């Protein structure tokens, strides 16, 4: 989870990897509201990755995170294959 330390425009990026047959749906969430969806659905390669990004104007204290929203999510590979990052790119 990312909490904005001050007002500004922030950039967020994420990527995740799934294996053969994997189904994973990811939502980028800003204060409990979904804003961007990324998915892998029943993929047939040995492994496959996907990524997403979000630019958003945040107030200090606003929280941003990613979540799975399709309950039978089958597999997300951990380690350096999966990440979520955020940084301030501009002041308001």
mmCIF file as gemmi writes it, N, C-alpha and C atoms, coordinates in Angstrom:
data_model
loop_
_atom_site.group_PDB
_atom_site.id
_atom_site.type_symbol
_atom_site.label_atom_id
_atom_site.label_alt_id
_atom_site.label_comp_id
_atom_site.label_asym_id
_atom_site.label_entity_id
_atom_site.label_seq_id
_atom_site.pdbx_PDB_ins_code
_atom_site.Cartn_x
_atom_site.Cartn_y
_atom_site.Cartn_z
_atom_site.occupancy
_atom_site.B_iso_or_equiv
_atom_site.pdbx_formal_charge
_atom_site.auth_seq_id
_atom_site.auth_asym_id
_atom_site.pdbx_PDB_model_num
ATOM 1 N N . UNK Axp A 1 ? 0.848 -1.176 0 1 0 ? 1 A 1
ATOM 2 C CA . UNK Axp A 1 ? 0 0 0 1 0 ? 1 A 1
ATOM 3 C C . UNK Axp A 1 ? 0.894 1.24 0 1 0 ? 1 A 1
ATOM 4 N N . UNK Axp A 2 ? 0.482 2.236 -0.775 1 0 ? 2 A 1
ATOM 5 C CA . UNK Axp A 2 ? 1.199 3.502 -0.874 1 0 ? 2 A 1
ATOM 6 C C . UNK Axp A 2 ? 0.319 4.584 -0.265 1 0 ? 2 A 1
ATOM 7 N N . UNK Axp A 3 ? 0.884 5.412 0.608 1 0 ? 3 A 1
ATOM 8 C CA . UNK Axp A 3 ? 0.177 6.556 1.179 1 0 ? 3 A 1
ATOM 9 C C . UNK Axp A 3 ? 0.9 7.825 0.743 1 0 ? 3 A 1
ATOM 10 N N . UNK Axp A 4 ? 0.171 8.73 0.091 1 0 ? 4 A 1
ATOM 11 C CA . UNK Axp A 4 ? 0.78 9.966 -0.415 1 0 ? 4 A 1
ATOM 12 C C . UNK Axp A 4 ? 1.304 10.803 0.751 1 0 ? 4 A 1
ATOM 13 N N . UNK Axp A 5 ? 2.592 11.139 0.748 1 0 ? 5 A 1
ATOM 14 C CA . UNK Axp A 5 ? 3.149 11.94 1.834 1 0 ? 5 A 1
ATOM 15 C C . UNK Axp A 5 ? 2.793 13.421 1.727 1 0 ? 5 A 1
ATOM 16 N N . UNK Axp A 6 ? 2.391 13.856 0.529 1 0 ? 6 A 1
ATOM 17 C CA . UNK Axp A 6 ? 2.001 15.256 0.315 1 0 ? 6 A 1
ATOM 18 C C . UNK Axp A 6 ? 1.161 15.344 -0.949 1 0 ? 6 A 1
ATOM 19 N N . UNK Axp A 7 ? 0.474 16.471 -1.133 1 0 ? 7 A 1
ATOM 20 C CA . UNK Axp A 7 ? -0.329 16.685 -2.343 1 0 ? 7 A 1
ATOM 21 C C . UNK Axp A 7 ? 0.566 16.64 -3.576 1 0 ? 7 A 1
ATOM 22 N N . UNK Axp A 8 ? 0.03 16.113 -4.686 1 0 ? 8 A 1
ATOM 23 C CA . UNK Axp A 8 ? 0.792 16.1 -5.93 1 0 ? 8 A 1
ATOM 24 C C . UNK Axp A 8 ? 0.219 15.123 -6.933 1 0 ? 8 A 1
ATOM 25 N N . UNK Axp A 9 ? 0.862 15.065 -8.08 1 0 ? 9 A 1
ATOM 26 C CA . UNK Axp A 9 ? 0.52 14.09 -9.113 1 0 ? 9 A 1
ATOM 27 C C . UNK Axp A 9 ? 1.513 12.941 -8.983 1 0 ? 9 A 1
ATOM 28 N N . UNK Axp A 10 ? 0.989 11.731 -8.941 1 0 ? 10 A 1
ATOM 29 C CA . UNK Axp A 10 ? 1.805 10.547 -8.718 1 0 ? 10 A 1
ATOM 30 C C . UNK Axp A 10 ? 1.667 9.576 -9.883 1 0 ? 10 A 1
ATOM 31 N N . UNK Axp A 11 ? 2.739 8.847 -10.109 1 0 ? 11 A 1
ATOM 32 C CA . UNK Axp A 11 ? 2.761 7.801 -11.121 1 0 ? 11 A 1
ATOM 33 C C . UNK Axp A 11 ? 2.904 6.454 -10.42 1 0 ? 11 A 1
ATOM 34 N N . UNK Axp A 12 ? 2.079 5.498 -10.813 1 0 ? 12 A 1
ATOM 35 C CA . UNK Axp A 12 ? 2.13 4.15 -10.254 1 0 ? 12 A 1
ATOM 36 C C . UNK Axp A 12 ? 2.317 3.151 -11.383 1 0 ? 12 A 1
ATOM 37 N N . UNK Axp A 13 ? 3.078 2.113 -11.113 1 0 ? 13 A 1
ATOM 38 C CA . UNK Axp A 13 ? 3.3 1.058 -12.097 1 0 ? 13 A 1
ATOM 39 C C . UNK Axp A 13 ? 3.288 -0.288 -11.383 1 0 ? 13 A 1
ATOM 40 N N . UNK Axp A 14 ? 2.846 -1.317 -12.095 1 0 ? 14 A 1
ATOM 41 C CA . UNK Axp A 14 ? 2.844 -2.663 -11.54 1 0 ? 14 A 1
ATOM 42 C C . UNK Axp A 14 ? 3.007 -3.663 -12.662 1 0 ? 14 A 1
ATOM 43 N N . UNK Axp A 15 ? 3.474 -4.837 -12.293 1 0 ? 15 A 1
ATOM 44 C CA . UNK Axp A 15 ? 3.624 -5.938 -13.232 1 0 ? 15 A 1
ATOM 45 C C . UNK Axp A 15 ? 3.462 -7.228 -12.446 1 0 ? 15 A 1
ATOM 46 N N . UNK Axp A 16 ? 2.935 -8.254 -13.087 1 0 ? 16 A 1
ATOM 47 C CA . UNK Axp A 16 ? 2.84 -9.55 -12.439 1 0 ? 16 A 1
ATOM 48 C C . UNK Axp A 16 ? 2.956 -10.655 -13.471 1 0 ? 16 A 1
ATOM 49 N N . UNK Axp A 17 ? 3.329 -11.827 -13.006 1 0 ? 17 A 1
ATOM 50 C CA . UNK Axp A 17 ? 3.592 -12.982 -13.849 1 0 ? 17 A 1
ATOM 51 C C . UNK Axp A 17 ? 2.689 -14.122 -13.412 1 0 ? 17 A 1
ATOM 52 N N . UNK Axp A 18 ? 2.126 -14.828 -14.382 1 0 ? 18 A 1
ATOM 53 C CA . UNK Axp A 18 ? 1.309 -15.999 -14.096 1 0 ? 18 A 1
ATOM 54 C C . UNK Axp A 18 ? 1.805 -17.162 -14.945 1 0 ? 18 A 1
ATOM 55 N N . UNK Axp A 19 ? 1.467 -18.382 -14.549 1 0 ? 19 A 1
ATOM 56 C CA . UNK Axp A 19 ? 1.908 -19.55 -15.305 1 0 ? 19 A 1
ATOM 57 C C . UNK Axp A 19 ? 0.77 -20.125 -16.141 1 0 ? 19 A 1
ATOM 58 N N . UNK Axp A 20 ? 1.07 -21.144 -16.911 1 0 ? 20 A 1
ATOM 59 C CA . UNK Axp A 20 ? 0.112 -21.746 -17.834 1 0 ? 20 A 1
ATOM 60 C C . UNK Axp A 20 ? -1.212 -22.052 -17.14 1 0 ? 20 A 1
ATOM 61 N N . UNK Axp A 21 ? -2.293 -21.632 -17.785 1 0 ? 21 A 1
ATOM 62 C CA . UNK Axp A 21 ? -3.629 -21.836 -17.236 1 0 ? 21 A 1
ATOM 63 C C . UNK Axp A 21 ? -4.041 -20.783 -16.228 1 0 ? 21 A 1
ATOM 64 N N . UNK Axp A 22 ? -3.136 -19.859 -15.925 1 0 ? 22 A 1
ATOM 65 C CA . UNK Axp A 22 ? -3.408 -18.858 -14.896 1 0 ? 22 A 1
ATOM 66 C C . UNK Axp A 22 ? -4.465 -17.844 -15.305 1 0 ? 22 A 1
ATOM 67 N N . UNK Axp A 23 ? -5.277 -17.463 -14.337 1 0 ? 23 A 1
ATOM 68 C CA . UNK Axp A 23 ? -6.255 -16.391 -14.511 1 0 ? 23 A 1
ATOM 69 C C . UNK Axp A 23 ? -6.105 -15.446 -13.332 1 0 ? 23 A 1
ATOM 70 N N . UNK Axp A 24 ? -5.735 -14.206 -13.619 1 0 ? 24 A 1
ATOM 71 C CA . UNK Axp A 24 ? -5.534 -13.215 -12.562 1 0 ? 24 A 1
ATOM 72 C C . UNK Axp A 24 ? -6.076 -11.876 -13.044 1 0 ? 24 A 1
ATOM 73 N N . UNK Axp A 25 ? -6.906 -11.254 -12.246 1 0 ? 25 A 1
ATOM 74 C CA . UNK Axp A 25 ? -7.413 -9.912 -12.52 1 0 ? 25 A 1
ATOM 75 C C . UNK Axp A 25 ? -6.907 -8.995 -11.411 1 0 ? 25 A 1
ATOM 76 N N . UNK Axp A 26 ? -6.304 -7.882 -11.798 1 0 ? 26 A 1
ATOM 77 C CA . UNK Axp A 26 ? -5.739 -6.922 -10.847 1 0 ? 26 A 1
ATOM 78 C C . UNK Axp A 26 ? -6.432 -5.577 -11.037 1 0 ? 26 A 1
ATOM 79 N N . UNK Axp A 27 ? -6.759 -4.922 -9.934 1 0 ? 27 A 1
ATOM 80 C CA . UNK Axp A 27 ? -7.333 -3.574 -9.972 1 0 ? 27 A 1
ATOM 81 C C . UNK Axp A 27 ? -6.403 -2.632 -9.219 1 0 ? 27 A 1
ATOM 82 N N . UNK Axp A 28 ? -6.18 -1.437 -9.774 1 0 ? 28 A 1
ATOM 83 C CA . UNK Axp A 28 ? -5.479 -0.372 -9.058 1 0 ? 28 A 1
ATOM 84 C C . UNK Axp A 28 ? -6.542 0.424 -8.318 1 0 ? 28 A 1
ATOM 85 N N . UNK Axp A 29 ? -6.365 0.574 -7.016 1 0 ? 29 A 1
ATOM 86 C CA . UNK Axp A 29 ? -7.388 1.151 -6.145 1 0 ? 29 A 1
ATOM 87 C C . UNK Axp A 29 ? -6.87 2.44 -5.511 1 0 ? 29 A 1
ATOM 88 N N . UNK Axp A 30 ? -7.689 3.487 -5.56 1 0 ? 30 A 1
ATOM 89 C CA . UNK Axp A 30 ? -7.38 4.755 -4.893 1 0 ? 30 A 1
ATOM 90 C C . UNK Axp A 30 ? -8.485 4.995 -3.873 1 0 ? 30 A 1
ATOM 91 N N . UNK Axp A 31 ? -8.124 4.965 -2.58 1 0 ? 31 A 1
ATOM 92 C CA . UNK Axp A 31 ? -9.097 5.147 -1.489 1 0 ? 31 A 1
ATOM 93 C C . UNK Axp A 31 ? -10.393 4.365 -1.717 1 0 ? 31 A 1
ATOM 94 N N . UNK Axp A 32 ? -10.256 3.062 -1.913 1 0 ? 32 A 1
ATOM 95 C CA . UNK Axp A 32 ? -11.373 2.112 -2.032 1 0 ? 32 A 1
ATOM 96 C C . UNK Axp A 32 ? -12.17 2.21 -3.326 1 0 ? 32 A 1
ATOM 97 N N . UNK Axp A 33 ? -11.661 2.905 -4.341 1 0 ? 33 A 1
ATOM 98 C CA . UNK Axp A 33 ? -12.339 2.992 -5.64 1 0 ? 33 A 1
ATOM 99 C C . UNK Axp A 33 ? -11.401 2.438 -6.714 1 0 ? 33 A 1
ATOM 100 N N . UNK Axp A 34 ? -11.868 1.431 -7.466 1 0 ? 34 A 1
ATOM 101 C CA . UNK Axp A 34 ? -11.077 0.865 -8.561 1 0 ? 34 A 1
ATOM 102 C C . UNK Axp A 34 ? -10.934 1.878 -9.69 1 0 ? 34 A 1
ATOM 103 N N . UNK Axp A 35 ? -9.722 1.947 -10.271 1 0 ? 35 A 1
ATOM 104 C CA . UNK Axp A 35 ? -9.483 2.895 -11.361 1 0 ? 35 A 1
ATOM 105 C C . UNK Axp A 35 ? -8.926 2.26 -12.625 1 0 ? 35 A 1
ATOM 106 N N . UNK Axp A 36 ? -8.109 1.24 -12.514 1 0 ? 36 A 1
ATOM 107 C CA . UNK Axp A 36 ? -7.511 0.595 -13.686 1 0 ? 36 A 1
ATOM 108 C C . UNK Axp A 36 ? -7.55 -0.909 -13.47 1 0 ? 36 A 1
ATOM 109 N N . UNK Axp A 37 ? -7.859 -1.644 -14.531 1 0 ? 37 A 1
ATOM 110 C CA . UNK Axp A 37 ? -7.872 -3.104 -14.46 1 0 ? 37 A 1
ATOM 111 C C . UNK Axp A 37 ? -6.823 -3.675 -15.406 1 0 ? 37 A 1
ATOM 112 N N . UNK Axp A 38 ? -6.156 -4.717 -14.943 1 0 ? 38 A 1
ATOM 113 C CA . UNK Axp A 38 ? -5.206 -5.461 -15.767 1 0 ? 38 A 1
ATOM 114 C C . UNK Axp A 38 ? -5.52 -6.934 -15.56 1 0 ? 38 A 1
ATOM 115 N N . UNK Axp A 39 ? -5.391 -7.737 -16.609 1 0 ? 39 A 1
ATOM 116 C CA . UNK Axp A 39 ? -5.738 -9.144 -16.408 1 0 ? 39 A 1
ATOM 117 C C . UNK Axp A 39 ? -4.92 -10.084 -17.275 1 0 ? 39 A 1
ATOM 118 N N . UNK Axp A 40 ? -4.834 -11.304 -16.803 1 0 ? 40 A 1
ATOM 119 C CA . UNK Axp A 40 ? -4.375 -12.462 -17.559 1 0 ? 40 A 1
ATOM 120 C C . UNK Axp A 40 ? -5.504 -13.467 -17.408 1 0 ? 40 A 1
ATOM 121 N N . UNK Axp A 41 ? -6.031 -13.963 -18.526 1 0 ? 41 A 1
ATOM 122 C CA . UNK Axp A 41 ? -7.171 -14.885 -18.451 1 0 ? 41 A 1
ATOM 123 C C . UNK Axp A 41 ? -6.841 -16.198 -19.152 1 0 ? 41 A 1
ATOM 124 N N . UNK Axp A 42 ? -6.759 -17.265 -18.372 1 0 ? 42 A 1
ATOM 125 C CA . UNK Axp A 42 ? -6.554 -18.621 -18.877 1 0 ? 42 A 1
ATOM 126 C C . UNK Axp A 42 ? -5.459 -18.661 -19.943 1 0 ? 42 A 1
ATOM 127 N N . UNK Axp A 43 ? -4.343 -18.048 -19.638 1 0 ? 43 A 1
ATOM 128 C CA . UNK Axp A 43 ? -3.257 -17.966 -20.616 1 0 ? 43 A 1
ATOM 129 C C . UNK Axp A 43 ? -2.652 -19.342 -20.858 1 0 ? 43 A 1
ATOM 130 N N . UNK Axp A 44 ? -2.109 -19.561 -22.056 1 0 ? 44 A 1
ATOM 131 C CA . UNK Axp A 44 ? -1.639 -20.884 -22.454 1 0 ? 44 A 1
ATOM 132 C C . UNK Axp A 44 ? -0.129 -20.976 -22.686 1 0 ? 44 A 1
ATOM 133 N N . UNK Axp A 45 ? 0.615 -19.898 -22.468 1 0 ? 45 A 1
ATOM 134 C CA . UNK Axp A 45 ? 2.081 -19.965 -22.535 1 0 ? 45 A 1
ATOM 135 C C . UNK Axp A 45 ? 2.597 -20.569 -21.238 1 0 ? 45 A 1
ATOM 136 N N . UNK Axp A 46 ? 3.864 -20.962 -21.221 1 0 ? 46 A 1
ATOM 137 C CA . UNK Axp A 46 ? 4.448 -21.482 -19.985 1 0 ? 46 A 1
ATOM 138 C C . UNK Axp A 46 ? 4.334 -20.441 -18.87 1 0 ? 46 A 1
ATOM 139 N N . UNK Axp A 47 ? 4.731 -19.208 -19.179 1 0 ? 47 A 1
ATOM 140 C CA . UNK Axp A 47 ? 4.574 -18.073 -18.271 1 0 ? 47 A 1
ATOM 141 C C . UNK Axp A 47 ? 4.199 -16.857 -19.099 1 0 ? 47 A 1
ATOM 142 N N . UNK Axp A 48 ? 3.491 -15.915 -18.501 1 0 ? 48 A 1
ATOM 143 C CA . UNK Axp A 48 ? 3.169 -14.664 -19.185 1 0 ? 48 A 1
ATOM 144 C C . UNK Axp A 48 ? 3.071 -13.555 -18.14 1 0 ? 48 A 1
ATOM 145 N N . UNK Axp A 49 ? 3.499 -12.369 -18.532 1 0 ? 49 A 1
ATOM 146 C CA . UNK Axp A 49 ? 3.401 -11.238 -17.613 1 0 ? 49 A 1
ATOM 147 C C . UNK Axp A 49 ? 2.569 -10.134 -18.252 1 0 ? 49 A 1
ATOM 148 N N . UNK Axp A 50 ? 2.052 -9.28 -17.411 1 0 ? 50 A 1
ATOM 149 C CA . UNK Axp A 50 ? 1.339 -8.096 -17.873 1 0 ? 50 A 1
ATOM 150 C C . UNK Axp A 50 ? 1.629 -6.968 -16.893 1 0 ? 50 A 1
ATOM 151 N N . UNK Axp A 51 ? 1.396 -5.76 -17.335 1 0 ? 51 A 1
ATOM 152 C CA . UNK Axp A 51 ? 1.702 -4.61 -16.484 1 0 ? 51 A 1
ATOM 153 C C . UNK Axp A 51 ? 0.658 -3.527 -16.682 1 0 ? 51 A 1
ATOM 154 N N . UNK Axp A 52 ? 0.67 -2.553 -15.802 1 0 ? 52 A 1
ATOM 155 C CA . UNK Axp A 52 ? -0.257 -1.435 -15.904 1 0 ? 52 A 1
ATOM 156 C C . UNK Axp A 52 ? 0.343 -0.204 -15.268 1 0 ? 52 A 1
ATOM 157 N N . UNK Axp A 53 ? -0.305 0.926 -15.512 1 0 ? 53 A 1
ATOM 158 C CA . UNK Axp A 53 ? 0.146 2.159 -14.873 1 0 ? 53 A 1
ATOM 159 C C . UNK Axp A 53 ? -1.033 3.088 -14.647 1 0 ? 53 A 1
ATOM 160 N N . UNK Axp A 54 ? -0.825 4.017 -13.735 1 0 ? 54 A 1
ATOM 161 C CA . UNK Axp A 54 ? -1.854 4.968 -13.343 1 0 ? 54 A 1
ATOM 162 C C . UNK Axp A 54 ? -1.18 6.289 -12.993 1 0 ? 54 A 1
ATOM 163 N N . UNK Axp A 55 ? -1.655 7.383 -13.57 1 0 ? 55 A 1
ATOM 164 C CA . UNK Axp A 55 ? -1.264 8.735 -13.167 1 0 ? 55 A 1
ATOM 165 C C . UNK Axp A 55 ? -2.461 9.328 -12.455 1 0 ? 55 A 1
ATOM 166 N N . UNK Axp A 56 ? -2.238 9.884 -11.258 1 0 ? 56 A 1
ATOM 167 C CA . UNK Axp A 56 ? -3.378 10.337 -10.468 1 0 ? 56 A 1
ATOM 168 C C . UNK Axp A 56 ? -2.973 11.487 -9.56 1 0 ? 56 A 1
ATOM 169 N N . UNK Axp A 57 ? -3.847 12.473 -9.443 1 0 ? 57 A 1
ATOM 170 C CA . UNK Axp A 57 ? -3.623 13.586 -8.525 1 0 ? 57 A 1
ATOM 171 C C . UNK Axp A 57 ? -4.121 13.168 -7.147 1 0 ? 57 A 1
ATOM 172 N N . UNK Axp A 58 ? -3.219 13.193 -6.172 1 0 ? 58 A 1
ATOM 173 C CA . UNK Axp A 58 ? -3.54 12.736 -4.823 1 0 ? 58 A 1
ATOM 174 C C . UNK Axp A 58 ? -3.378 13.862 -3.812 1 0 ? 58 A 1
ATOM 175 N N . UNK Axp A 59 ? -4.169 13.793 -2.78 1 0 ? 59 A 1
ATOM 176 C CA . UNK Axp A 59 ? -3.99 14.659 -1.622 1 0 ? 59 A 1
ATOM 177 C C . UNK Axp A 59 ? -3.177 13.903 -0.58 1 0 ? 59 A 1
ATOM 178 N N . UNK Axp A 60 ? -2.527 14.626 0.294 1 0 ? 60 A 1
ATOM 179 C CA . UNK Axp A 60 ? -1.762 14.003 1.366 1 0 ? 60 A 1
ATOM 180 C C . UNK Axp A 60 ? -2.649 13.005 2.109 1 0 ? 60 A 1
ATOM 181 N N . UNK Axp A 61 ? -2.122 11.802 2.328 1 0 ? 61 A 1
ATOM 182 C CA . UNK Axp A 61 ? -2.852 10.774 3.059 1 0 ? 61 A 1
ATOM 183 C C . UNK Axp A 61 ? -3.685 9.843 2.194 1 0 ? 61 A 1
ATOM 184 N N . UNK Axp A 62 ? -3.855 10.157 0.911 1 0 ? 62 A 1
ATOM 185 C CA . UNK Axp A 62 ? -4.603 9.274 0.017 1 0 ? 62 A 1
ATOM 186 C C . UNK Axp A 62 ? -3.842 7.96 -0.133 1 0 ? 62 A 1
ATOM 187 N N . UNK Axp A 63 ? -4.58 6.844 -0.103 1 0 ? 63 A 1
ATOM 188 C CA . UNK Axp A 63 ? -3.961 5.52 -0.187 1 0 ? 63 A 1
ATOM 189 C C . UNK Axp A 63 ? -4.207 4.896 -1.559 1 0 ? 63 A 1
ATOM 190 N N . UNK Axp A 64 ? -3.177 4.239 -2.083 1 0 ? 64 A 1
ATOM 191 C CA . UNK Axp A 64 ? -3.253 3.562 -3.377 1 0 ? 64 A 1
ATOM 192 C C . UNK Axp A 64 ? -2.677 2.159 -3.213 1 0 ? 64 A 1
ATOM 193 N N . UNK Axp A 65 ? -3.336 1.162 -3.8 1 0 ? 65 A 1
ATOM 194 C CA . UNK Axp A 65 ? -2.847 -0.213 -3.75 1 0 ? 65 A 1
ATOM 195 C C . UNK Axp A 65 ? -3.395 -0.974 -4.943 1 0 ? 65 A 1
ATOM 196 N N . UNK Axp A 66 ? -2.924 -2.208 -5.115 1 0 ? 66 A 1
ATOM 197 C CA . UNK Axp A 66 ? -3.497 -3.089 -6.126 1 0 ? 66 A 1
ATOM 198 C C . UNK Axp A 66 ? -4.111 -4.285 -5.413 1 0 ? 66 A 1
ATOM 199 N N . UNK Axp A 67 ? -5.14 -4.86 -6.046 1 0 ? 67 A 1
ATOM 200 C CA . UNK Axp A 67 ? -5.815 -6.01 -5.445 1 0 ? 67 A 1
ATOM 201 C C . UNK Axp A 67 ? -6.271 -6.957 -6.545 1 0 ? 67 A 1
ATOM 202 N N . UNK Axp A 68 ? -6.411 -8.214 -6.194 1 0 ? 68 A 1
ATOM 203 C CA . UNK Axp A 68 ? -7.048 -9.159 -7.106 1 0 ? 68 A 1
ATOM 204 C C . UNK Axp A 68 ? -8.544 -9.039 -6.896 1 0 ? 68 A 1
ATOM 205 N N . UNK Axp A 69 ? -9.303 -9.131 -7.973 1 0 ? 69 A 1
ATOM 206 C CA . UNK Axp A 69 ? -10.759 -8.975 -7.834 1 0 ? 69 A 1
ATOM 207 C C . UNK Axp A 69 ? -11.544 -10.11 -8.459 1 0 ? 69 A 1
ATOM 208 N N . UNK Axp A 70 ? -10.868 -11.108 -8.952 1 0 ? 70 A 1
ATOM 209 C CA . UNK Axp A 70 ? -11.541 -12.295 -9.478 1 0 ? 70 A 1
ATOM 210 C C . UNK Axp A 70 ? -11.201 -13.415 -8.527 1 0 ? 70 A 1
ATOM 211 N N . UNK Axp A 71 ? -12.166 -13.9 -7.759 1 0 ? 71 A 1
ATOM 212 C CA . UNK Axp A 71 ? -11.854 -14.776 -6.641 1 0 ? 71 A 1
ATOM 213 C C . UNK Axp A 71 ? -11.052 -16.026 -6.964 1 0 ? 71 A 1
ATOM 214 N N . UNK Axp A 72 ? -11.283 -16.704 -8.082 1 0 ? 72 A 1
ATOM 215 C CA . UNK Axp A 72 ? -10.431 -17.874 -8.296 1 0 ? 72 A 1
ATOM 216 C C . UNK Axp A 72 ? -9.084 -17.539 -8.953 1 0 ? 72 A 1
ATOM 217 N N . UNK Axp A 73 ? -8.464 -16.435 -8.551 1 0 ? 73 A 1
ATOM 218 C CA . UNK Axp A 73 ? -7.134 -16.115 -9.09 1 0 ? 73 A 1
ATOM 219 C C . UNK Axp A 73 ? -6.232 -17.319 -8.843 1 0 ? 73 A 1
ATOM 220 N N . UNK Axp A 74 ? -5.597 -17.807 -9.892 1 0 ? 74 A 1
ATOM 221 C CA . UNK Axp A 74 ? -4.915 -19.082 -9.785 1 0 ? 74 A 1
ATOM 222 C C . UNK Axp A 74 ? -3.459 -18.994 -9.352 1 0 ? 74 A 1
ATOM 223 N N . UNK Axp A 75 ? -2.721 -17.987 -9.835 1 0 ? 75 A 1
ATOM 224 C CA . UNK Axp A 75 ? -1.296 -17.97 -9.519 1 0 ? 75 A 1
ATOM 225 C C . UNK Axp A 75 ? -0.688 -16.616 -9.875 1 0 ? 75 A 1
ATOM 226 N N . UNK Axp A 76 ? -0.01 -16.003 -8.918 1 0 ? 76 A 1
ATOM 227 C CA . UNK Axp A 76 ? 0.82 -14.827 -9.174 1 0 ? 76 A 1
ATOM 228 C C . UNK Axp A 76 ? 2.209 -15.169 -8.663 1 0 ? 76 A 1
ATOM 229 N N . UNK Axp A 77 ? 3.187 -15.133 -9.556 1 0 ? 77 A 1
ATOM 230 C CA . UNK Axp A 77 ? 4.563 -15.462 -9.196 1 0 ? 77 A 1
ATOM 231 C C . UNK Axp A 77 ? 5.152 -14.326 -8.366 1 0 ? 77 A 1
ATOM 232 N N . UNK Axp A 78 ? 5.797 -14.663 -7.272 1 0 ? 78 A 1
ATOM 233 C CA . UNK Axp A 78 ? 6.398 -13.653 -6.4 1 0 ? 78 A 1
ATOM 234 C C . UNK Axp A 78 ? 7.807 -13.28 -6.831 1 0 ? 78 A 1
ATOM 235 N N . UNK Axp A 79 ? 8.579 -12.808 -5.895 1 0 ? 79 A 1
ATOM 236 C CA . UNK Axp A 79 ? 9.955 -12.426 -6.173 1 0 ? 79 A 1
ATOM 237 C C . UNK Axp A 79 ? 10.036 -11.201 -7.056 1 0 ? 79 A 1
ATOM 238 N N . UNK Axp A 80 ? 11.075 -11.153 -7.881 1 0 ? 80 A 1
ATOM 239 C CA . UNK Axp A 80 ? 11.282 -9.965 -8.712 1 0 ? 80 A 1
ATOM 240 C C . UNK Axp A 80 ? 10.415 -9.958 -9.96 1 0 ? 80 A 1
ATOM 241 N N . UNK Axp A 81 ? 9.548 -10.936 -10.144 1 0 ? 81 A 1
ATOM 242 C CA . UNK Axp A 81 ? 8.637 -10.966 -11.288 1 0 ? 81 A 1
ATOM 243 C C . UNK Axp A 81 ? 7.41 -10.083 -11.079 1 0 ? 81 A 1
ATOM 244 N N . UNK Axp A 82 ? 7.128 -9.743 -9.852 1 0 ? 82 A 1
ATOM 245 C CA . UNK Axp A 82 ? 5.92 -8.993 -9.522 1 0 ? 82 A 1
ATOM 246 C C . UNK Axp A 82 ? 6.309 -7.766 -8.704 1 0 ? 82 A 1
ATOM 247 N N . UNK Axp A 83 ? 5.759 -6.606 -9.085 1 0 ? 83 A 1
ATOM 248 C CA . UNK Axp A 83 ? 6.079 -5.399 -8.322 1 0 ? 83 A 1
ATOM 249 C C . UNK Axp A 83 ? 4.938 -4.388 -8.4 1 0 ? 83 A 1
ATOM 250 N N . UNK Axp A 84 ? 4.968 -3.458 -7.459 1 0 ? 84 A 1
ATOM 251 C CA . UNK Axp A 84 ? 4.079 -2.298 -7.419 1 0 ? 84 A 1
ATOM 252 C C . UNK Axp A 84 ? 4.925 -1.137 -6.931 1 0 ? 84 A 1
ATOM 253 N N . UNK Axp A 85 ? 4.918 -0.022 -7.665 1 0 ? 85 A 1
ATOM 254 C CA . UNK Axp A 85 ? 5.712 1.129 -7.234 1 0 ? 85 A 1
ATOM 255 C C . UNK Axp A 85 ? 4.954 2.422 -7.501 1 0 ? 85 A 1
ATOM 256 N N . UNK Axp A 86 ? 5.278 3.442 -6.728 1 0 ? 86 A 1
ATOM 257 C CA . UNK Axp A 86 ? 4.653 4.746 -6.899 1 0 ? 86 A 1
ATOM 258 C C . UNK Axp A 86 ? 5.63 5.852 -6.571 1 0 ? 86 A 1
ATOM 259 N N . UNK Axp A 87 ? 5.517 6.966 -7.294 1 0 ? 87 A 1
ATOM 260 C CA . UNK Axp A 87 ? 6.381 8.111 -7.012 1 0 ? 87 A 1
ATOM 261 C C . UNK Axp A 87 ? 5.697 9.404 -7.441 1 0 ? 87 A 1
ATOM 262 N N . UNK Axp A 88 ? 6.051 10.467 -6.768 1 0 ? 88 A 1
ATOM 263 C CA . UNK Axp A 88 ? 5.505 11.786 -7.087 1 0 ? 88 A 1
ATOM 264 C C . UNK Axp A 88 ? 6.219 12.331 -8.316 1 0 ? 88 A 1
ATOM 265 N N . UNK Axp A 89 ? 5.444 12.831 -9.285 1 0 ? 89 A 1
ATOM 266 C CA . UNK Axp A 89 ? 6.065 13.378 -10.492 1 0 ? 89 A 1
ATOM 267 C C . UNK Axp A 89 ? 5.857 14.881 -10.634 1 0 ? 89 A 1
ATOM 268 N N . UNK Axp A 90 ? 4.917 15.452 -9.845 1 0 ? 90 A 1
ATOM 269 C CA . UNK Axp A 90 ? 4.66 16.888 -9.958 1 0 ? 90 A 1
ATOM 270 C C . UNK Axp A 90 ? 3.922 17.393 -8.722 1 0 ? 90 A 1
ATOM 271 N N . UNK Axp A 91 ? 4.208 18.61 -8.327 1 0 ? 91 A 1
ATOM 272 C CA . UNK Axp A 91 ? 3.446 19.261 -7.258 1 0 ? 91 A 1
ATOM 273 C C . UNK Axp A 91 ? 2.168 19.843 -7.841 1 0 ? 91 A 1
ATOM 274 N N . UNK Axp A 92 ? 1.176 20.025 -6.995 1 0 ? 92 A 1
ATOM 275 C CA . UNK Axp A 92 ? -0.096 20.597 -7.45 1 0 ? 92 A 1
ATOM 276 C C . UNK Axp A 92 ? 0.02 22.102 -7.428 1 0 ? 92 A 1
